[in-house]
């Protein structure tokens, strides 16, 4: 693949991300509101089910929910979209030579931007429940963004590459993300997990991430030890994901 | 000279992926077979291909479908990787592999221009500078602000082409796109290609359009089954390719007749496939010895003579095959017809069948032999309502009952079907008129060619019932049965003499004689225009009458 300047790759990533942003809601009337509406609707369902019917003993449950649900949506959407990203862009893959990973980066970035746009909603609820915004946010948000990005990218790139050779992957991924959602403390708190399963739940790299996102918004705390773990996790996942991708990428144009 | 693209002993294999992509169930059901075949089954697309494209050169690649052309382009562009061998490229590559790859229907024209340009390796700033020029070239006007989904397919392709040619490539990869858009835009594309050529851009081009290949390319490679058969001047390669195609088709159709049919062709003229493959220079030598054939042979029995003769004549008059091919192209008929039938006397069959490759997806051939004799005798069993195209070459004027024959063709033609006839329309039985033969004699005398212009009736022609009983009826009868679209005349008595006599007596490898033939052909064109000589040959294009 040709040698290009950093400026070129920056332009490539930006324009592909822009394209995704423009295209996603271009023909709909409410536009970007949909990217908030979806997780909000989900939050409402969970609120009714868990807070009103099952009386889950968590304070400020709406805030609790959305501060975990929004970052989860980022991860889940990215991974699911990535599964088919190469398939959808088949003409491009077959005919134009460019770094294929850029498509994945653009997908993950696109969902990240949607997540960023939904942070004001979280902030709104923070105010609504009378919690004080913490200065720690200015450190926490960028840090968590980077770690989440690397981890999401790692999962996405491996899944997208494998799906070209094994199309069942996209179905598996959609089941996998649903399962992961329930074993990650998002609708419940990690304290509610029985002690003997707690270790298991916390082995899940996504748990550490989501719990930290939530704690930052609801409690204004950050566990730097946790973040270090999450960072190492994300690097390992991204490395493995990238290696899988690199091994398969020359065959992309052949199987499409 | 520096190279732009270099292949050194390149191998490319494709494993058969369908075992996996066909799904788990079918994979399990055939587990044993699949595991075995996964290990073994590979399709070798390229087998040790080596060539070099020089900087600034226009390099053509021709070959049948599935011969490995696209694989080569893919490797040059870098979307796939070779299994063995070395590939080097030198310069910024732009590909016209698939116009508008990566366009998004919901983005506007401008947005797509910039995105596409960036995908092809430019920065945003570079694209912003070029965007006005691209918009102007594409002739899309205000549509450029509309989303692409509102575009017609022609507009879509125009935009794709405009982007691809404006990113200042050093190596331009072109795959079969020379005919995009309407005629105007096509001309513009051709002009742009010439501009590229002149400005020193290296161009690698794959096409089935031999006309464009011959016009544009400096050198041409012919690929077959993953190996290079020849790399030479365009004309040389194209002729070899055509000859090869012809030999590939003919045997399979005449298998059942081969036993009792006497061989008309001299054995030496038949270049077997392996001969072409292994040693072409030898094969050429062999055919060269045919340029002074023994008297017993008809002129068309030697492919070598025929090739040169046809080349010269069509080159000078721009006639016959090339004419109707160009015509069909302009009518957007290339590739649009499904089923064709070519009926021809051997003489022009080779070129014409090769042209059919482009026009029809599939076609049948009736060449020489018993089938032809049957046709002439009035036994035509064409399938009813089956063909989209009839190509009749040097055959209609030999048919005894032309009315019935044309009626049969009409019945066999589908709605909107086309008939193309390349025919002798001169005096019956090739009996040149007194006036024509006198004039022809004067000209030949002036050129110092010792040939009698007295009309002679070739006994062999009469005996095998191939006399031209109906030559003067061809055009009137065709007018009655079909809607004539175009008639192009391309030669008179001199042309006739040229084909039937002169080439026997002249050494066609002598440049002087080639010049003489050119002069004769040109002179005749003038005389025909002045109505001093009559037309003897015509290309007639007609369509099935629409009022049925």
Interface residues (C-beta under 8 A of the other chain):
Chain A: X1 X2 X4 X5 X7 X8 X11 X12 X14 X15 X16 X19 X22 X23 X26 X27 X89 X91 X92 X93 X94 X95 X96 X97 X98 X165 X166 X167 X168 X250 X251 X252 X253 X254 X255
Chain B: X14 X17 X20 X21 X23 X24 X74 X77 X78 X79 X80 X81 X92 X93 X95 X97 X98 X101 X102 X104 X106 X107 X111 X114 X115 X118 X119 X120 X121 X122 X123 X124 X147
